[in-house]
Amino acid sequence: MFDREFELFKQHSEQRLIIQASRADKPEFAWVFVDSGTFKLNYANDGSSESEGYKLTLSPSVSLKSHAGHWFNCVEDSYASVWENAKLRGVDYRGTGNEPAWIVEMRGQRVFLKLDYERLILERMIEKTTTMTQYKKTVFKA
């Protein structure tokens, strides 16, 4: 996920640019998620990714040119990127903590507990879900 200025016919506004590439070193394609829609861009020989009306350049800096405008001066938001990546992987719920570091992610009927900086990953099926509407609380047993 990148924060950047967006130039739309000489107007400046803040928007989010979310990019998911098939590989980091030489992606075959990249998905771009912007306010105007979702676009699949294919890798081009010059190192960019292109689709009709869109051209994404990742080096030396991230920029996206389109018929609607130009995203430039893109700077990665590493904190937001982790959460966007989880959404793109289909994670329904994600929680984190530290000292010691832990992450819990729920996808469908599975729960994943990641410990020791993701060196240990435990996966369990959710056996039972109990919703207590009076407390606005749901308990998952795994």
C-alpha positions in Angstrom: 0.0 0.0 0.0 1.3 3.4 -0.9 0.5 6.9 0.2 0.9 9.5 -2.5 -0.3 12.6 -4.1 -2.7 12.1 -6.9 -2.8 14.6 -9.8 -6.2 14.7 -11.5 -6.4 17.4 -14.1 -4.3 19.7 -12.0 -6.2 19.0 -8.8 -4.3 17.4 -5.9 -5.9 15.0 -3.4 -4.8 12.2 -1.1 -5.8 8.7 -2.2 -4.6 5.2 -1.6 -2.8 3.1 -4.2 -2.7 -0.6 -3.4 -0.5 -2.9 -5.5 -0.2 -6.7 -5.3 2.4 -8.2 -7.6 2.7 -11.9 -8.5 6.5 -11.8 -7.7 8.6 -9.0 -6.2 11.7 -9.4 -8.5 10.0 -9.8 -11.9 6.3 -9.9 -11.6 4.3 -11.5 -14.4 1.4 -9.1 -13.5 0.4 -6.7 -10.8 -3.1 -5.9 -9.5 -3.7 -2.2 -8.8 -6.5 -1.1 -6.5 -7.4 2.6 -6.7 -10.6 4.6 -6.0 -11.6 4.3 -9.7 -11.5 0.5 -9.7 -9.3 -2.6 -9.8 -7.0 -3.3 -12.7 -4.7 -6.2 -13.7 -1.5 -4.9 -15.4 0.8 -7.2 -17.3 4.6 -7.1 -17.0 6.3 -5.2 -19.9 9.9 -5.6 -21.1 10.9 -2.1 -19.8 10.3 -3.3 -16.2 6.9 -1.6 -15.9 3.5 -3.1 -15.8 0.8 -2.0 -18.3 -2.8 -2.3 -19.2 -5.0 -0.3 -21.4 -4.9 3.2 -20.0 -2.5 2.4 -17.1 1.3 2.2 -16.7 2.8 1.2 -13.3 6.5 1.9 -12.7 8.1 0.5 -9.5 11.7 1.7 -10.0 13.4 4.0 -9.2 10.2 5.2 -7.5 6.6 4.0 -7.6 4.3 5.9 -10.0 1.1 5.1 -11.8 0.0 7.0 -14.9 -3.5 6.7 -16.3 -5.9 8.5 -18.5 -7.5 9.9 -15.4 -4.4 11.2 -13.8 -1.0 10.4 -12.4 0.0 9.0 -9.0 3.5 10.2 -8.1 6.0 10.5 -5.2 4.5 7.2 -3.8 5.8 6.2 -0.4 5.1 2.8 1.1 3.0 2.7 4.2 4.4 -0.5 5.7 1.9 -0.6 8.6 -1.1 -0.3 6.3 0.5 -2.7 3.8 0.4 -5.6 6.3 -3.3 -5.1 6.9 -4.1 -4.7 3.1 -2.2 -7.9 2.4 -4.2 -9.8 4.9 -7.5 -8.5 3.3 -6.2 -9.6 -0.1 -5.4 -13.1 1.2 -9.0 -13.4 2.4 -8.4 -12.9 6.2 -11.7 -12.2 8.0 -10.1 -11.2 11.3 -6.5 -10.2 12.2 -5.1 -9.4 15.7 -1.6 -8.7 16.8 0.3 -8.2 20.0 3.9 -8.1 21.3 6.2 -9.1 24.2 6.2 -11.8 23.0 5.1 -11.1 19.4 2.0 -12.9 18.2 -0.5 -12.7 15.3 -3.9 -14.4 15.0 -5.7 -14.6 11.7 -9.1 -16.1 10.9 -10.0 -17.3 7.4 -13.3 -19.1 7.0 -13.4 -21.9 9.5 -9.7 -21.8 10.3 -7.7 -19.9 12.8 -3.9 -19.4 12.5 -1.8 -18.4 15.5 1.7 -17.1 14.5 4.3 -17.0 17.3 8.0 -16.1 17.6 8.0 -13.7 14.6 6.1 -16.2 12.5 8.6 -19.0 13.0 5.9 -21.1 14.7 2.5 -21.2 13.0 -0.4 -23.2 14.6 -3.5 -23.9 12.5 -6.8 -25.1 13.9 -10.3 -25.6 12.7 -13.0 -23.5 14.5 -15.1 -26.0 16.3 -17.7 -23.8 17.8 -18.9 -20.2 17.5 -21.0 -18.6 20.2 -22.6 -15.2 19.7 -23.7 -13.2 22.8 -25.7 -10.3 21.3 -26.3 -8.8 24.7 -22.5 -8.2 25.1 -21.9 -7.6 21.4 -19.4 -10.5 21.6 -18.6 -13.6 19.6 -16.5 -16.5 21.1 -14.7 -18.9 18.8 -13.5 -22.2 20.1 -10.6 -23.9 18.3 
